[in-house]
């Protein structure tokens, strides 16, 4: 079974992935952040590195989802295969940080790859306001994230909301993480687990 966690930068995806993996003994799959060879360059010069970083993520996530499809384990994944193509790349294109040529090339490659994989059994969307994600980004203190632009985060948020509103590829659970502080309050994490178990009922 494949459970994927989606949400804006700083919404709590990695934290929830770790907590769910620990509670249920699920196998976690984490986003390639610390070892990403393009990430710090991208935040310094988004226009120069936008295509490079999106291709890197597409390659990594496609490999991940192929491996997940072959596994008999229950896997919880930090960020989905679809978010880069549905949210991050369109946001860069809309902001003028990715050329039409690169965006069309990227989108064509994604469509080919997407035709070869299936959606997760459950998608968990962490809905978060911009002030909340900014606060979380500052708390975790990654130096390369200090230059993230507010308009970039806002554009991502708008595209996330549109994507989720139209999502019909599988079971969906939306969590309001402005109010559900699962990383800080045990009762909130218990509530999240109750919600997940209710949605998954019948899938096992």
N, C-alpha and C positions, 0 to 999 in steps of 0.2 A: 504494500500500500504506500502511496505517495501523498504526503501532506506538505503543502508549500505555504510559506509565510511571505506576504507581500506588504509593501508600505514604503513610504518616503524615507529618505536618508534621516537617521536619527529617530525613527519611530519605535524601535525596540525589537526588530526582527531577530537579531543575533541573540539577545537576552532570552527571548521567548523560545527560540530554537534550543538553546542550551537547557532551559528549565524543563521543557517538554521531553527532551531526550533523557534527562536524568530521571524524571518522574516515571515515565512509561518504559524506559529501556529501549527507546527508539534510536535508530541510527541517524546522527545529524550530518547534514551537508551544509557547509558554511560558504558564504560569499567570499571570493578570492580578493581580499582587501590588502592585507599586510604584505603579500608577495606580488601585488600587481605592479608590473614594471612601468605602467603609464600613469598611475593615479596622481602622484604629486605633480608631474608635468602638466597633466590635464587641468588641475585646479589653478595652476599658474597661467596657463594659456589654453583656454578651452577651444578656441577656434582652430589652433594648430593641431591639437591632439584629439579632437572629438571623434574622428573616424577611426583612428587607431584604437582608442579605448573601447569603442563600441564593438569593433571586430574582435578584440581580445575577450570581452565579456561574452559575446555570442559564441565564440569557439569554446570557451570554458563551460558555459551553461549547457550547450548542446551535448558536449561530452558527458556532463553530469546526468542529464535527463536520459541519455541512452543507457548509461550504467544503472540508473535507478530502475529503468524499465526491465532490466535483466535480473534485478535483485528480488529475492523472496522475503527480504526484511521489510519492516515498517520504517520508512525513511521520512524524516522531517527536514525540509529544505529552507534555508535562509535565502530568500528571494527566488523568483521563478524565472524560467526560460523566456517568458513573454514580456516581462517588464521593460527590458531594454528596447525592444522593437515597438511596443505600444506606448511607452512613456518617455524613456530617456532620449532615444534618438529623435523622436518627433519634437521633443522640447528643444533640443539643440538646433534642429532645423528651423523651428519657429522663431527662435531667438537670433537667427542668422549666424549661428556658430558652427553649422555644418552645411556644406554646399548642396545644391540640388543634385548634382552628379553623384556625390558620395551618399546622400540619403537614398536615392533611387537604387544605387548599387547595393547598399546595405539591406534595404527593404526586400529586394529581390532574393538575396541570399537567405534572409530570414524566412520568407515564404516557402522556399524550397525545404529548409530544415524543419519548419513547423509541420509540413505535410508528412514528415517521417516519425513524429512523436505524438503522444497523447497527453491531454491535460491532467493535472493532479486530481486525485480522488477527492481531496478537500483543499480549497484555497481559503486561507485565513488572511483577511485584510486588516491591517492595523491603521485605523483612521486617526490622523493626528493633525492638529492645527499647526500653522507655521511657527507661532511662538513656542509651542511645545517641542517641535523638532529642533529649533535653534537652541533652546535650553539644553536639550539632551546632547546635541553636538558639542556645545561648550563644556558640558560636564565630562564627556569622555576624553576630551583634550587631545585629539589627533591633530598634530601640527599642520598637516597638509589640508585639513578641512577648515582652517581659519579663514581662507580666502573664498569660501563658498558664497556666492551671491544670493541675496534674498529673492531677487526676481527669478533666479534659477530654481530655487526651492518652491516658490509660488507656482511657477509653470508646471513643475512636476506634480504638485498637489492637484491642480486643475485636471491634468491628464489622468491621474490616478482615479479621481472621482468619476470621470467620464468612462474610463475602462471598466470600473467596478459596476457602474450603472448598467452597462451593456453586457456584463459577463454572464454567459449562459453555458459554459463548457463543463460545468460540474458543480458539486456542492460548494457553497460559499458561506463563510462566517465572517461578519464584520464586527470588530471590536473597537470601541471608542477609547483610545488609549490616553486621551486627555483626562479621563475620569477613572479608567481602570488601570491602576498602578500596580500591575502584576509583579514588577521587579522589586517593589518596596513593601507591599502588603500581602501577607500570606492569604488572607481572606479573598483578595482580588485574584490571586493566581488560582485559588480553589474554584472561584467563580468561572474563570476562563476554562479550566479543565472540565467543569460541569457542562459548559456550553459546547465544548469540543466533543465530549462523549455523547451528548444528546444528538449532535449532527451526524456523528459517525455511527450511531445506532443502526445496525442492519448492514453495515459495510464489512464488518469482520467475518 
